[in-house]
């Protein structure tokens, strides 16, 4: 997991209305998939057909704990 990117995505999600985030780049989409698989967020994507798109639909309680631990990372 790319911790600085995960932090950036989680912080961006917190700041969005409705706390949802959509991305259109491969690295972010792949990171969201890892966070979904780890139980940090609920979301969807990327797919084989569209490896560049993913969404965070909500941050889970575990994701919020994870974000608290990441807040002090630079970047």
Secondary structure, 3 states (H helix, E strand, C coil): CCHHHHHHHHHHHHHCHHHCEEECCHHHHHHHHHHHHCCCEEEEECCCCCCCCEEEEEECHHHHHHHHHHCCCCC
